[in-house]
Amino acid sequence: MSKIKVVIYQDKDSYEGIVHQEVAINDKEVFCVGNLNECPEDAIIGRDLFDAHDYIKAVKLGLELATKGITELECEIIEEGADQEDLEYFAAMSEMSDR
């Protein structure tokens, strides 16, 4: 069984909560997402929303990792603007999503 480290970088605003996230594998960004509050008109499929093509890319990445023998992910969350309570919450949520 082989493991790979995944890092989630996220920016948090005290008013809106998490406003931006990036996922990096081996220091390479593989996915990012952010709030659309500045351009809500961009919230359409194929522009800023996660769409079917993004899903296929995610599945292909999973298959690529599986063919390399990667069967487990170690997830680290790096957050700006977080306090200790927030970090504990995100760590617990990450553990729940691993099940």
PALO-330946 format. One record per residue: residue in one letter; x negated, y negated, z negated of N, C-alpha, C, O in turn. Coordinates in pm, 1 decimal. Last residue first. Layout:
N
+--------+----------+----------+----------+----------+----------+----------+----------+----------+----------+----------+----------+----------+
| residu |      n.X |      n.Y |      n.Z |     ca.X |     ca.Y |     ca.Z |      c.X |      c.Y |      c.Z |      o.X |      o.Y |      o.Z |
+--------+----------+----------+----------+----------+----------+----------+----------+----------+----------+----------+----------+----------+
|      A |        X |        Y |        Z |        X |        Y |        Z |        X |        Y |        Z |        X |        Y |        Z |
...
+--------+----------+----------+----------+----------+----------+----------+----------+----------+----------+----------+----------+----------+
# end
This chain:
99
+--------+----------+----------+----------+----------+----------+----------+----------+----------+----------+----------+----------+----------+
| residu |      n.X |      n.Y |      n.Z |     ca.X |     ca.Y |     ca.Z |      c.X |      c.Y |      c.Z |      o.X |      o.Y |      o.Z |
+--------+----------+----------+----------+----------+----------+----------+----------+----------+----------+----------+----------+----------+
|      R |   1348.8 |   -824.4 |   -545.7 |   1414.9 |   -696.1 |   -576.4 |   1500.7 |   -648.7 |   -464.8 |   1562.7 |   -542.9 |   -475.2 |
|      D |   1260.4 |  -1071.9 |   -486.7 |   1172.7 |   -961.7 |   -451.7 |   1238.8 |   -826.6 |   -471.8 |   1190.7 |   -725.4 |   -420.8 |
|      S |   1438.0 |  -1245.4 |   -596.4 |   1448.2 |  -1225.5 |   -451.4 |   1359.7 |  -1111.1 |   -404.4 |   1380.0 |  -1058.1 |   -295.2 |
|      M |   1354.4 |  -1245.0 |   -862.2 |   1485.5 |  -1187.4 |   -829.3 |   1496.0 |  -1158.7 |   -680.8 |   1556.3 |  -1058.8 |   -641.5 |
|      E |   1111.5 |  -1381.6 |   -840.8 |   1111.3 |  -1242.3 |   -883.1 |   1241.8 |  -1174.4 |   -847.4 |   1241.6 |  -1058.3 |   -806.5 |
|      S |   1209.7 |  -1632.4 |   -767.2 |   1121.7 |  -1560.4 |   -675.1 |   1118.2 |  -1412.6 |   -710.5 |   1121.4 |  -1327.2 |   -621.8 |
|      M |   1346.0 |  -1705.2 |   -997.2 |   1421.7 |  -1687.4 |   -873.2 |   1339.3 |  -1608.7 |   -772.4 |   1394.1 |  -1526.2 |   -699.2 |
|      A |   1128.4 |  -1727.8 |  -1176.0 |   1233.0 |  -1627.6 |  -1199.9 |   1313.4 |  -1600.6 |  -1073.4 |   1345.9 |  -1485.5 |  -1044.6 |
|      A |    995.6 |  -1942.4 |  -1054.3 |    927.4 |  -1814.1 |  -1067.8 |   1028.6 |  -1702.9 |  -1090.9 |   1016.7 |  -1595.2 |  -1032.4 |
|      F |   1187.8 |  -2142.6 |  -1083.3 |   1150.6 |  -2098.4 |   -949.1 |   1078.1 |  -1964.2 |   -953.0 |   1097.3 |  -1881.1 |   -864.2 |
|      Y |   1190.8 |  -2163.9 |  -1368.9 |   1312.3 |  -2129.4 |  -1294.0 |   1276.7 |  -2074.9 |  -1156.1 |   1329.8 |  -1971.5 |  -1115.5 |
|      E |    929.0 |  -2245.3 |  -1419.9 |    976.0 |  -2118.4 |  -1474.8 |   1100.9 |  -2071.6 |  -1400.6 |   1115.3 |  -1952.6 |  -1372.5 |
|      L |    931.4 |  -2494.7 |  -1290.4 |    840.9 |  -2390.5 |  -1242.9 |    883.8 |  -2253.1 |  -1294.2 |    876.1 |  -2154.7 |  -1220.7 |
|      D |   1119.6 |  -2634.3 |  -1449.3 |   1147.7 |  -2608.3 |  -1308.0 |   1060.5 |  -2494.5 |  -1256.3 |   1109.9 |  -2406.6 |  -1185.6 |
|      E |    979.1 |  -2645.2 |  -1691.7 |   1108.0 |  -2576.0 |  -1685.5 |   1144.1 |  -2541.5 |  -1541.0 |   1193.4 |  -2432.1 |  -1513.5 |
|      Q |    756.2 |  -2807.5 |  -1623.7 |    737.0 |  -2666.4 |  -1659.3 |    867.2 |  -2587.1 |  -1648.9 |    866.1 |  -2473.3 |  -1602.1 |
|      D |    843.3 |  -3009.6 |  -1334.3 |    804.4 |  -2993.8 |  -1473.2 |    800.2 |  -2844.3 |  -1505.7 |    837.7 |  -2762.7 |  -1421.6 |
|      A |    724.4 |  -3131.0 |  -1018.4 |    796.2 |  -3035.1 |  -1101.1 |    752.0 |  -3044.4 |  -1245.8 |    638.7 |  -3082.1 |  -1275.9 |
|      G |    591.7 |  -3277.7 |   -824.7 |    703.9 |  -3341.0 |   -893.9 |    780.9 |  -3247.1 |   -984.4 |    892.7 |  -3279.4 |  -1024.4 |
|      E |    516.6 |  -3012.5 |   -606.5 |    489.1 |  -3149.5 |   -648.8 |    612.9 |  -3204.0 |   -717.5 |    725.3 |  -3179.3 |   -673.8 |
|      E |    428.1 |  -2672.6 |   -638.3 |    531.9 |  -2774.6 |   -630.5 |    481.3 |  -2909.4 |   -679.3 |    412.0 |  -2918.5 |   -780.6 |
|      I |    377.5 |  -2363.8 |   -519.4 |    304.8 |  -2484.9 |   -555.6 |    400.2 |  -2601.2 |   -532.0 |    446.3 |  -2624.5 |   -420.3 |
|      I |    418.3 |  -2029.7 |   -588.3 |    489.2 |  -2154.1 |   -558.4 |    406.1 |  -2270.7 |   -608.6 |    368.8 |  -2275.9 |   -725.8 |
|      E |    330.4 |  -1723.2 |   -445.8 |    291.1 |  -1831.6 |   -535.3 |    366.1 |  -1957.0 |   -491.2 |    375.9 |  -1986.4 |   -372.1 |
|      C |    384.3 |  -1379.2 |   -409.7 |    432.9 |  -1514.4 |   -381.9 |    388.6 |  -1612.1 |   -489.8 |    406.5 |  -1587.7 |   -609.1 |
|      E |    276.1 |  -1112.0 |   -238.9 |    252.3 |  -1180.5 |   -365.2 |    285.4 |  -1327.0 |   -339.2 |    221.6 |  -1391.5 |   -256.0 |
|      L |    442.5 |   -848.3 |    -77.6 |    406.2 |   -989.5 |    -76.3 |    383.4 |  -1037.6 |   -218.6 |    462.0 |  -1007.4 |   -308.4 |
|      E |    373.7 |   -534.3 |     78.7 |    412.3 |   -610.2 |    -38.2 |    363.6 |   -754.3 |    -25.4 |    256.9 |   -779.8 |     30.5 |
|      T |    273.6 |   -406.5 |    293.4 |    402.9 |   -358.9 |    244.5 |    452.7 |   -438.0 |    124.5 |    561.8 |   -412.0 |     73.9 |
|      I |     80.9 |   -406.6 |    571.5 |    122.1 |   -493.2 |    460.8 |    262.0 |   -450.0 |    417.7 |    356.8 |   -456.3 |    496.0 |
|      G |     -1.3 |   -270.7 |    796.4 |     -2.1 |   -199.8 |    668.9 |     35.5 |   -284.1 |    549.3 |     23.5 |   -238.0 |    435.8 |
|      K |     33.5 |   -386.8 |   1032.2 |   -100.0 |   -404.1 |    974.1 |   -109.7 |   -335.6 |    837.4 |   -213.2 |   -341.8 |    771.1 |
|      T |    298.4 |   -344.0 |   1072.5 |    207.1 |   -264.7 |   1154.4 |     62.8 |   -277.9 |   1106.7 |    -20.8 |   -192.4 |   1135.9 |
|      A |    396.3 |   -536.9 |    892.0 |    415.7 |   -394.3 |    864.2 |    320.6 |   -307.8 |    946.2 |    267.8 |   -208.9 |    895.5 |
|      L |    332.4 |   -775.7 |   1023.0 |    270.6 |   -746.2 |    893.9 |    281.4 |   -597.5 |    861.5 |    186.9 |   -538.3 |    809.5 |
|      E |    499.9 |   -742.7 |   1247.4 |    354.9 |   -757.8 |   1264.6 |    281.2 |   -724.9 |   1134.5 |    180.0 |   -654.7 |   1135.8 |
|      L |    751.0 |   -741.7 |   1127.5 |    704.2 |   -622.7 |   1198.3 |    552.7 |   -625.5 |   1216.0 |    485.7 |   -523.3 |   1201.5 |
|      G |    753.8 |  -1006.7 |   1028.6 |    765.1 |   -893.2 |    937.4 |    715.4 |   -764.1 |   1000.9 |    645.7 |   -685.8 |    936.4 |
|      L |    741.7 |  -1144.6 |   1269.6 |    633.6 |  -1160.7 |   1173.8 |    634.9 |  -1044.6 |   1074.1 |    529.8 |   -990.8 |   1039.4 |
|      K |    989.9 |  -1064.2 |   1378.2 |    864.6 |  -1027.9 |   1445.7 |    745.5 |  -1040.0 |   1351.9 |    656.9 |   -954.7 |   1353.8 |
|      V |   1161.2 |  -1189.3 |   1193.5 |   1160.7 |  -1043.2 |   1204.9 |   1031.3 |   -996.3 |   1271.1 |    969.8 |   -899.8 |   1225.8 |
|      A |   1099.7 |  -1457.6 |   1249.3 |   1077.8 |  -1404.0 |   1114.9 |   1072.5 |  -1251.1 |   1117.5 |    988.5 |  -1190.7 |   1050.9 |
|      K |   1182.6 |  -1477.1 |   1516.5 |   1042.1 |  -1502.3 |   1482.0 |   1008.9 |  -1443.3 |   1344.9 |    901.8 |  -1385.5 |   1326.5 |
|      I |   1455.7 |  -1430.4 |   1477.3 |   1376.5 |  -1332.9 |   1554.1 |   1227.4 |  -1350.9 |   1525.5 |   1154.1 |  -1252.9 |   1511.8 |
|      Y |   1518.1 |  -1666.3 |   1337.3 |   1538.3 |  -1536.0 |   1275.0 |   1454.0 |  -1429.7 |   1344.6 |   1388.7 |  -1348.6 |   1278.9 |
|      D |   1470.4 |  -1856.5 |   1531.1 |   1389.3 |  -1857.4 |   1408.7 |   1399.6 |  -1722.4 |   1337.6 |   1300.9 |  -1671.4 |   1284.6 |
|      H |   1674.2 |  -1785.4 |   1708.0 |   1534.9 |  -1774.0 |   1751.7 |   1439.7 |  -1774.5 |   1631.8 |   1340.3 |  -1701.9 |   1630.7 |
|      A |   1902.2 |  -1847.4 |   1557.2 |   1875.3 |  -1708.6 |   1594.4 |   1730.7 |  -1688.7 |   1638.7 |   1671.1 |  -1585.0 |   1609.5 |
|      D |   1790.4 |  -2110.5 |   1327.3 |   1878.4 |  -2051.8 |   1428.5 |   1837.0 |  -1908.6 |   1459.9 |   1746.6 |  -1854.6 |   1396.1 |
|      F |   1799.4 |  -2359.9 |   1095.5 |   1745.0 |  -2225.5 |   1118.1 |   1841.2 |  -2156.8 |   1214.2 |   1960.4 |  -2145.9 |   1185.5 |
|      L |   1833.5 |  -2687.5 |   1237.4 |   1884.3 |  -2577.3 |   1156.9 |   1813.9 |  -2447.4 |   1192.9 |   1773.6 |  -2427.6 |   1307.5 |
|      D |   1736.5 |  -2872.3 |   1421.9 |   1675.3 |  -2866.1 |   1289.5 |   1728.6 |  -2753.6 |   1200.8 |   1670.1 |  -2728.0 |   1095.5 |
|      R |   1811.3 |  -2735.6 |   1692.2 |   1731.3 |  -2855.3 |   1666.0 |   1665.7 |  -2841.5 |   1529.4 |   1549.2 |  -2802.3 |   1521.7 |
|      G |   1954.4 |  -2506.1 |   1702.3 |   1856.1 |  -2528.6 |   1807.0 |   1773.3 |  -2653.9 |   1786.9 |   1675.1 |  -2675.6 |   1858.0 |
|      I |   2244.5 |  -2643.2 |   1562.2 |   2170.9 |  -2522.4 |   1598.1 |   2077.1 |  -2554.5 |   1713.2 |   2115.1 |  -2621.4 |   1809.3 |
|      I |   2201.4 |  -2955.2 |   1391.2 |   2269.0 |  -2871.6 |   1489.4 |   2180.7 |  -2751.7 |   1520.5 |   2058.5 |  -2757.6 |   1507.2 |
|      A |   2140.7 |  -3202.3 |   1244.9 |   2179.3 |  -3075.9 |   1183.4 |   2263.3 |  -2992.6 |   1280.5 |   2380.2 |  -2963.8 |   1255.0 |
|      D |   2093.5 |  -3452.7 |   1333.0 |   2005.9 |  -3347.2 |   1385.2 |   2040.7 |  -3210.0 |   1328.8 |   1975.4 |  -3111.3 |   1362.7 |
|      E |   2252.3 |  -3618.1 |   1190.8 |   2298.9 |  -3586.3 |   1326.3 |   2212.0 |  -3478.5 |   1391.1 |   2250.9 |  -3419.5 |   1491.9 |
|      P |   2110.7 |  -3672.2 |    960.7 |   2210.6 |  -3564.5 |    956.0 |   2265.7 |  -3527.9 |   1094.3 |   2319.6 |  -3418.8 |   1112.6 |
|      C |   1836.8 |  -3778.0 |    892.5 |   1892.4 |  -3762.3 |   1027.4 |   1998.0 |  -3651.6 |   1028.5 |   1977.1 |  -3547.7 |   1091.0 |
|      E |   1793.5 |  -3786.0 |    620.9 |   1753.6 |  -3902.4 |    700.8 |   1811.5 |  -3897.0 |    841.5 |   1833.0 |  -4001.3 |    903.4 |
|      N |   1882.3 |  -3543.3 |    520.5 |   1951.0 |  -3664.6 |    478.3 |   1911.9 |  -3788.0 |    558.8 |   1988.2 |  -3884.4 |    565.0 |
|      L |   1805.6 |  -3283.6 |    555.9 |   1840.5 |  -3360.9 |    675.2 |   1909.1 |  -3492.5 |    639.9 |   1985.2 |  -3546.7 |    720.0 |
|      N |   1525.6 |  -3134.1 |    390.9 |   1659.8 |  -3190.9 |    390.0 |   1682.4 |  -3274.6 |    516.2 |   1588.4 |  -3328.7 |    574.4 |
|      G |   1328.7 |  -2881.1 |    559.1 |   1346.4 |  -3002.5 |    480.3 |   1490.8 |  -3049.0 |    485.7 |   1567.8 |  -3008.9 |    572.9 |
|      V |   1092.7 |  -2622.5 |    613.3 |   1231.0 |  -2667.4 |    611.6 |   1238.8 |  -2792.2 |    523.8 |   1164.5 |  -2806.1 |    426.6 |
|      C |    873.3 |  -2399.9 |    787.3 |    898.1 |  -2516.5 |    702.6 |   1044.5 |  -2557.8 |    716.9 |   1109.7 |  -2531.5 |    817.9 |
|      F |    643.6 |  -2133.7 |    838.4 |    781.7 |  -2180.5 |    833.7 |    786.9 |  -2306.3 |    748.8 |    714.1 |  -2318.7 |    650.3 |
|      V |    377.7 |  -2086.8 |    845.5 |    459.8 |  -2001.2 |    930.2 |    606.0 |  -2044.9 |    931.4 |    683.9 |  -1999.2 |   1015.0 |
|      E |     59.5 |  -2226.4 |    817.7 |    202.4 |  -2250.2 |    802.6 |    279.9 |  -2160.7 |    899.2 |    252.0 |  -2158.4 |   1019.0 |
|      K |   -203.6 |  -2047.7 |    680.1 |   -142.6 |  -2092.2 |    805.2 |      7.9 |  -2107.5 |    783.5 |     75.2 |  -2015.2 |    737.5 |
|      D |   -326.3 |  -1926.0 |    462.8 |   -347.2 |  -2069.8 |    483.0 |   -293.8 |  -2121.6 |    616.4 |   -334.6 |  -2228.7 |    661.4 |
|      N |   -206.3 |  -1671.9 |    464.9 |   -347.8 |  -1688.6 |    499.9 |   -379.1 |  -1833.0 |    539.4 |   -449.5 |  -1858.1 |    637.2 |
|      I |     94.3 |  -1826.7 |    510.2 |     31.9 |  -1695.8 |    496.2 |   -110.1 |  -1711.2 |    548.1 |   -132.2 |  -1757.4 |    660.1 |
|      A |    323.3 |  -2058.8 |    376.4 |    193.3 |  -2035.3 |    438.9 |    146.5 |  -1893.4 |    408.2 |    157.6 |  -1846.0 |    295.1 |
|      V |    608.0 |  -2252.9 |    404.7 |    558.3 |  -2119.8 |    372.3 |    428.0 |  -2099.7 |    448.2 |    422.1 |  -2120.8 |    569.4 |
|      E |    738.6 |  -2547.5 |    261.3 |    655.5 |  -2486.6 |    365.5 |    610.8 |  -2350.1 |    315.8 |    579.3 |  -2333.8 |    197.9 |
|      Q |   1011.9 |  -2766.7 |    196.3 |    936.6 |  -2645.1 |    165.9 |    857.3 |  -2601.5 |    288.0 |    901.7 |  -2616.0 |    401.9 |
|      H |   1173.1 |  -3045.7 |     47.5 |   1091.4 |  -2993.7 |    157.8 |   1017.9 |  -2869.0 |    110.2 |    967.6 |  -2865.1 |     -2.1 |
|      V |   1327.9 |  -3104.6 |   -170.8 |   1357.7 |  -3176.9 |    -46.8 |   1278.7 |  -3125.1 |     72.9 |   1312.2 |  -3156.1 |    187.2 |
|      I |   1482.2 |  -2997.9 |   -462.6 |   1382.8 |  -2964.1 |   -361.2 |   1421.8 |  -3030.9 |   -229.6 |   1534.6 |  -3015.9 |   -182.5 |
|      G |   1651.0 |  -3279.3 |   -601.9 |   1595.3 |  -3144.9 |   -618.4 |   1489.9 |  -3120.2 |   -511.6 |   1416.4 |  -3211.6 |   -474.3 |
|      E |   1740.5 |  -3540.0 |   -590.2 |   1794.3 |  -3444.7 |   -493.8 |   1746.4 |  -3301.2 |   -514.7 |   1797.7 |  -3210.0 |   -449.9 |
|      Y |   1612.3 |  -3670.4 |   -810.7 |   1753.6 |  -3693.4 |   -780.2 |   1812.5 |  -3582.4 |   -694.4 |   1922.7 |  -3535.0 |   -722.1 |
|      S |   1347.2 |  -3597.6 |   -817.8 |   1425.0 |  -3584.9 |   -941.2 |   1575.4 |  -3603.0 |   -917.3 |   1656.5 |  -3555.1 |   -996.5 |
|      D |   1230.7 |  -3389.6 |   -561.8 |   1274.3 |  -3524.0 |   -597.1 |   1363.2 |  -3509.9 |   -720.8 |   1446.0 |  -3418.9 |   -727.1 |
|      K |    961.2 |  -3189.0 |   -463.8 |   1083.8 |  -3204.3 |   -540.8 |   1106.6 |  -3350.1 |   -573.9 |   1014.3 |  -3423.5 |   -609.2 |
|      D |    823.2 |  -2985.9 |   -220.4 |    830.1 |  -3119.4 |   -277.1 |    965.0 |  -3134.0 |   -345.1 |   1068.7 |  -3096.1 |   -290.6 |
|      Q |    634.3 |  -2685.1 |   -206.7 |    761.4 |  -2757.1 |   -204.0 |    750.1 |  -2890.6 |   -274.7 |    678.6 |  -2906.1 |   -373.7 |
|      Y |    490.0 |  -2409.9 |    -59.5 |    465.2 |  -2547.1 |   -103.0 |    598.9 |  -2618.3 |    -98.2 |    669.1 |  -2612.8 |      2.8 |
|      I |    430.3 |  -2084.2 |   -117.7 |    540.6 |  -2175.7 |    -86.3 |    504.2 |  -2311.3 |   -145.7 |    489.4 |  -2325.3 |   -267.2 |
|      V |    219.2 |  -1839.8 |      8.4 |    230.2 |  -1959.2 |    -74.8 |    346.1 |  -2044.4 |    -24.6 |    357.9 |  -2072.5 |     94.6 |
|      V |    145.3 |  -1501.1 |    -13.1 |    228.3 |  -1601.4 |     52.4 |    239.8 |  -1719.4 |    -42.8 |    267.2 |  -1701.2 |   -161.4 |
|      K |    -87.3 |  -1246.1 |     29.1 |    -44.3 |  -1360.4 |    -51.3 |     30.0 |  -1460.8 |     35.6 |    -16.3 |  -1499.7 |    142.9 |
|      I |    -20.2 |   -898.9 |     69.0 |    -65.3 |  -1024.9 |    126.4 |    -10.3 |  -1138.6 |     40.3 |     99.5 |  -1128.5 |    -14.5 |
|      K |   -117.2 |   -558.9 |     14.8 |    -44.8 |   -678.5 |    -27.4 |   -105.3 |   -799.9 |     40.5 |   -225.5 |   -804.5 |     66.6 |
|      S |    -62.0 |   -213.9 |     89.6 |   -141.2 |   -334.7 |    102.2 |    -54.1 |   -456.3 |     71.4 |     66.0 |   -456.9 |     98.0 |
|      M |    -85.2 |    116.7 |      0.0 |      0.0 |      0.0 |      0.0 |    -90.0 |   -123.2 |      0.0 |   -182.5 |   -134.1 |    -80.5 |
+--------+----------+----------+----------+----------+----------+----------+----------+----------+----------+----------+----------+----------+
# end
